[in-house]
Amino acid sequence: MMIRRIYVGLVGLLLASGALQFYFAAVGAFTRPQTDDSYALHATNGRIVFPVLAILATIAAALAKAPGKLVAFTLAPLGLLVVQVLIIVLGNIIGGSTEQRTTAVSLAILGLHAVNGAFILDVTGKVMKRARDHLSAASAAK
């Protein structure tokens, strides 16, 4: 039962980290003057905190004897984070890097970063609901 609570807690932290990503992106976007450090909080959270929490939550799901589909679903936000990186890489290849001028195509691709970010938050919220249901099922079984 305790590991299920830990699982729910980790997913809650993951959800909070995902929500903070939007806040940190806004901080970076509105920082004046823009510097290489403008998106430091967004980058650190997205590259370190969120992935570590996703991995820990997935391990906790497995240890909590969650169904295999729930364990895999808990890993989904990390997979979508990989998509986030691929969006940036593809957008930069096409002409969205800071050294080049953005093009309409690169902007269309780079804009998907925010859309996928919203999708990550949605999926993480659904993981949270299922994690809480898994915890409730254990409580009801007692």
N, C-alpha and C positions, 0 to 999 in steps of 0.2 A: 504494500500500500504506500509506503514512504517513497519508493522509487517512482511511483505514478505521480505523486505530488511534485517530486523533483522534475519529472518530465513536463508537467503542466507549467511549473515555474520557469523552466528553460524556454519553453515555447512562448510564454508571456514576455520574457526578456527579448526573445527573437522578434516578436511582434513590435515591441517598443523600439528596438534597434531599427526595424524597417520604417516605422513612423518617423523616427529621428532623421533618417536619410533625407526625407523631404525637407525637414527643417534645415538641416545642414546644407542641402543644395541651395535653398533660398538664401541662407547666410552668405554662401559663396557668390551667388548671383548678384546680391545687393552690396557686396563689399566694394568700397571705393578707396583708393584705386585698386583695380584688379591686379593681383599678383599671382605668382605660382602657388602661394599659400592660401589663396581665397577659398579653395575647396578642400583644404587639409582635413577638416573634421569629416566631411562627406567621404573623402578617400579612405581615411583611417577606419571609420566605421564600416564602410563597404568592403574594404580589403582584409580587415582583421576581425573586428568584433562580430559582425553578422555571420561570416563563414564559420568562425569558431563556435558561436552559439548554435548554428544549424547542425554542425557535426555533433556537438554535445547533446543536443536535443534528440538527434537520431539514435545515438548510443543509448540514451535514457529510454527512448521508446522501445528499443530492443530488450533492454534489461527489465523494463516494466511488462514484458511479455505482451506487448501490443500486437494486434494482428499484423501480418506481413504487409498488407496493403497500407496500413497506417504508418508503419516504419518507413516504407518507401515514400509515402506522401509527405512525411516529415522531412525527407531529404529534398523534396521538390523545390523549396525556396533556394537551396544552394544551387540546384541545376539552373534555375531561372537567373541566379546571380551570374553564372557563367554566360548566359545569353546577354546579360548587361555588358559584360566585357566585350563580347563579340560584336555587339552593336557599336560600341565606341571604336573598336579596331576597324570595322568595316567603314564606318563614317569617316574616320581619319584617312584610310586608304583612298577613299573617293575624293577627299579634299576638305575634310573638316578639321584638320590639325591647326594648331595655333600659328604655325609657320606659313600656312597657305590660306587663301581665301575660301570661305565656305561656298559651296554650290547649292543649288536647289535640291539636288539629289542627296548630297551629304546631309543637308539640314533635315530632309525627310527621314533619312535613316537615323540620324542622331536624335530626332524628336521621339523616336520609338523607345529611347532610354527612359523617358518619363512614363510612357504608357506601360512598358514592361515593369517599371518600378511599382506602379499602381497594381499591376497584376500580382507581383510578388507579395505586396501587402494583403491583397485579397486572399491569395492562397494561404499565406501564413495565418490569417484570421480563421480560415476554414480548418487548418491544422489545429489551431487552438480549440475550436469547438469540439473537434473529434477527440483531442487529448482530454478535454474536460469530461466528455461522454465516457471515455475509457476509465477515468478516475471514478465517475459516478457509478459505473457498472460494478466496480470492485466494492464500493460502499454498499450498494444494494444487495450484493451477494452475501454480505455478512449477516 
